[in-house]
Amino acid sequence: MSTSTSQTVIPQTVIVGGGFTGLFTALYLSHQRYIGQVVLIDQSERFVFKPLLFELLSGQMEMDQVCPTYQELLQGSGTTFVQDTIQTIDLVKRRVELASGSHYRYTNLVLALGSITSYFGTPGAAEHSFAFRSGEEAIALRHQLRQLLQRASQTEDSETRRKLLTIAIIGAGPTGVELAATMADGLPDWYAMLGGNPHEIRIVLINRGPQILSGDANEGLRETALKALQQRKVPVELLTDAPVTALGPGRVEFTHAGQAATLDAEIIIWTAGTATHPLVKNLPIPDAHRDKHGRPFIVPTLHLMGYPDVFAGGDCVTQQKPEPALAQVAYQQAKAIAQNLVNLSAGEVPRVGHVLLRGTLMKLGAEAAAADIFNRYEITGKLGHTIRHLTYLEMLPTPAHDLKVTAEWLSEEVFHRAKRTIDP
Ligand SMILES: Cc1cc2nc3c(=O)[nH]c(=O)nc-3n(C[C@H](O)[C@H](O)[C@H](O)COP(=O)(O)OP(=O)(O)OC[C@H]3O[C@@H](n4cnc5c(N)ncnc54)[C@H](O)[C@@H]3O)c2cc1C
C-alpha cells in the first residue's frame, strides 16, 4: 500500500520480526529520518533482549528491563507496530498475511524472523522440557524452580528430594553453559533461604559431543567456562558424549559409552539446537541459494539473492562467509539495512554492510562473566561481569530505556555493593 502523490512515491517498508535485526532496523530508520512508512510486525508485545534472560531468571533484572514493550520502545519513532503472527510472505505479490486476516503490501521487506528451537525429532523433548528463549519462558522457569525448591524443603523422603533437586540442562552450547552457571549460583541461595541444604542440589549439563561450546563463537572461552562451572556454589556436573534419546516426565534418557542410561530430573531445560524459521524455509528460494540448514543466502548489500527489494539479517539468513548467530551481528546488520533503505529512498545504490565482531561475552555465575575481546584478551570474574553488563546496557534500545535501566543497574551494582562493603 504505497501512498503516492503527483510528485513522489512514499515507500512502505514492512519489517517482519522485531528482534535484534527488526527492532534496530526500525530504530535506525527513525534516527535517520527515513522518508518512508515503516511497519514492524511481531507476534509478541515485548522485545526480548536475549543475552539478559539469565538475569531475568535469577531475579537480577525484571521483565520491563529485559523485555520492554514495543509500544514503549517505538514511542515517537514514527514506526507503526502491529502485534500479530505472520502467516505467509508472498515475495512475488510483495504481500505479508497475518493470522488476524489482515495483510500488508510492501515496497521493501525486512526479513528478521530469527530461528526456532529444534528438538531433532527427540521423542518427548518438546512436551517435557522448558525452552529458554523468551521473557515468559524465563519467568515460567523461575516460578517452577521456586516451587520445586519449596516442595523439596518440605520433603522428608531423601530419594524424592533428590529427584526434585536435580535439574538437567540439555545442550552445552553457550545458552546451556550460561544457564547452568547462573543456576549453580542462584539455586543454592534460594534453597538455603528455605532452610534446605544447598549441597543437595544437582545441576547436570548433558552434551551430545565430547566438548562444550563446540563450533561456537565462544569456543575460545572453553577452558575458562569449564573452570567456572566447577567453581560455582554447587559445581555443575558435566556429562559429555551423551546423546539424549528421549525425554519423559521428569526423566532424561540418553546413551553413554554405548550403554542406555536415564537420569531422574524434575526440571529439564532444552537448549540443544535451533532450526531455520518455517516461514523462511517455505519461501520460493532455490536450494542453490540456501545453506545446508535451509537458510537463504544474503548478498553483501544484505538483500536476498534475486530479491533486491527484500533485505534480511540475523539468525534467519546466512552469507557465503557465514557470521555467527549473535545479537551483535544482527544489531550491526540492522544498521546497514537501515542505511541501505535510506540510500534507496534517496535514489542511491545500496552499500556493502560490514560486521565487526567485538569479541564474545558469557555469563558464568551470579556475578562472574568472561569477556573474550577481539580473540586477544580475556577478562574474567567480576570485571568480566561489569564489562558484560556495561556492553549490554550500551546496546539496550532507545536512550530513554537505556538511561532507565542504567540508573537501576548502577544503583544496584554500585550503591548496594558499596553498602555491603561498609555494613559490618
Ligand atoms: C538465551 C539466549 C542467550 C543469548 N545470548 C547471547 C549473547 O550473550 N550474545 C549474543 O551476541 N547473542 C546471544 N544470543 C543470540 C541472539 O539473541 C540472537 O542471535 C539474536 O536474537 C538474533 O536476532 P534476530 O533478529 O535474527 O532474531 P530474534 O532476536 O530471535 O527475533 C526474531 C523475532 O521474530 C519474531 N517472530 C518469529 N516468528 C514470527 C511470526 N510468525 N510472526 C511474528 N513474529 C515472529 C519473534 O517474536 C522475535 O521477536 C542468545 C540467544 C539466546 C536464546
The ligand as a Tripos MOL2 file, in Angstrom:
@<TRIPOS>MOLECULE
LIG
   53    58     1     0     0
SMALL
NO_CHARGES

@<TRIPOS>ATOM
      1 C1         19.1500  -17.4650   25.8700 C.3       1 LIG1
      2 C2         19.9240  -16.7840   24.7690 C.ar      1 LIG1
      3 C3         21.0510  -16.0510   25.0970 C.ar      1 LIG1
      4 C4         21.7850  -15.4120   24.0950 C.ar      1 LIG1
      5 N1         22.8920  -14.7150   24.4490 N.ar      1 LIG1
      6 C5         23.5870  -14.0330   23.5010 C.ar      1 LIG1
      7 C6         24.7260  -13.2800   23.8730 C.ar      1 LIG1
      8 O1         25.1350  -13.2660   25.0370 O.2       1 LIG1
      9 N2         25.3600  -12.5830   22.9040 N.ar      1 LIG1
     10 C7         24.9470  -12.5910   21.5990 C.ar      1 LIG1
     11 O2         25.5540  -11.9100   20.7670 O.2       1 LIG1
     12 N3         23.8810  -13.3390   21.2080 N.ar      1 LIG1
     13 C8         23.2010  -14.0560   22.1390 C.ar      1 LIG1
     14 N4         22.1210  -14.8210   21.7630 N.ar      1 LIG1
     15 C9         21.7590  -14.9090   20.3370 C.3       1 LIG1
     16 C10        20.9590  -13.6810   19.9160 C.3       1 LIG1
     17 O3         19.9300  -13.4090   20.8290 O.3       1 LIG1
     18 C11        20.4000  -13.9070   18.5180 C.3       1 LIG1
     19 O4         21.4860  -14.1180   17.6370 O.3       1 LIG1
     20 C12        19.6020  -12.6800   18.0680 C.3       1 LIG1
     21 O5         18.4730  -12.5290   18.8870 O.3       1 LIG1
     22 C13        19.1800  -12.8320   16.6070 C.3       1 LIG1
     23 O6         18.4130  -11.7370   16.2330 O.3       1 LIG1
     24 P1         17.2650  -11.8930   15.1340 P.3       1 LIG1
     25 O7         16.7470  -10.5310   14.8680 O.co2     1 LIG1
     26 O8         17.7690  -12.6710   13.9830 O.co2     1 LIG1
     27 O9         16.1700  -12.8100   15.8060 O.3       1 LIG1
     28 P2         15.3610  -12.6570   17.1890 P.3       1 LIG1
     29 O10        16.0290  -11.6890   18.0950 O.co2     1 LIG1
     30 O11        15.1400  -14.0370   17.6670 O.co2     1 LIG1
     31 O12        13.9850  -12.0250   16.7200 O.3       1 LIG1
     32 C14        13.0610  -12.6870   15.9140 C.3       1 LIG1
     33 C15        11.6960  -12.0480   16.1480 C.3       1 LIG1
     34 O13        10.7740  -12.5600   15.2100 O.3       1 LIG1
     35 C16         9.5240  -12.7450   15.8450 C.3       1 LIG1
     36 N5          8.7730  -13.7610   15.1100 N.ar      1 LIG1
     37 C17         9.1610  -15.0160   14.7900 C.ar      1 LIG1
     38 N6          8.1950  -15.6490   14.1000 N.ar      1 LIG1
     39 C18         7.1800  -14.7850   13.9600 C.ar      1 LIG1
     40 C19         5.9100  -14.8370   13.3110 C.ar      1 LIG1
     41 N7          5.4900  -15.9250   12.6280 N.pl3     1 LIG1
     42 N8          5.1230  -13.7410   13.3740 N.ar      1 LIG1
     43 C20         5.5230  -12.6280   14.0460 C.ar      1 LIG1
     44 N9          6.7050  -12.5120   14.6560 N.ar      1 LIG1
     45 C21         7.5330  -13.5640   14.6050 C.ar      1 LIG1
     46 C22         9.8910  -13.1900   17.2560 C.3       1 LIG1
     47 O14         8.8270  -12.9490   18.1680 O.3       1 LIG1
     48 C23        11.1330  -12.3470   17.5420 C.3       1 LIG1
     49 O15        10.8060  -11.1440   18.1910 O.3       1 LIG1
     50 C24        21.3770  -15.5040   22.7370 C.ar      1 LIG1
     51 C25        20.2340  -16.2460   22.4130 C.ar      1 LIG1
     52 C26        19.5190  -16.8870   23.4120 C.ar      1 LIG1
     53 C27        18.2950  -17.7060   23.0650 C.3       1 LIG1
@<TRIPOS>BOND
     1     1     2 1
     2     2     3 ar
     3     2    52 ar
     4     3     4 ar
     5     4     5 ar
     6     4    50 ar
     7     5     6 ar
     8     6     7 ar
     9     6    13 1
    10     7     8 2
    11     7     9 ar
    12     9    10 ar
    13    10    11 2
    14    10    12 ar
    15    12    13 ar
    16    13    14 ar
    17    14    15 1
    18    14    50 ar
    19    15    16 1
    20    16    17 1
    21    16    18 1
    22    18    19 1
    23    18    20 1
    24    20    21 1
    25    20    22 1
    26    22    23 1
    27    23    24 1
    28    24    25 2
    29    24    26 1
    30    24    27 1
    31    27    28 1
    32    28    29 2
    33    28    30 1
    34    28    31 1
    35    31    32 1
    36    32    33 1
    37    33    34 1
    38    33    48 1
    39    34    35 1
    40    35    36 1
    41    35    46 1
    42    36    37 ar
    43    36    45 ar
    44    37    38 ar
    45    38    39 ar
    46    39    40 ar
    47    39    45 ar
    48    40    41 1
    49    40    42 ar
    50    42    43 ar
    51    43    44 ar
    52    44    45 ar
    53    46    47 1
    54    46    48 1
    55    48    49 1
    56    50    51 ar
    57    51    52 ar
    58    52    53 1
@<TRIPOS>SUBSTRUCTURE
     1 LIG1         1 GROUP 0 **** ****
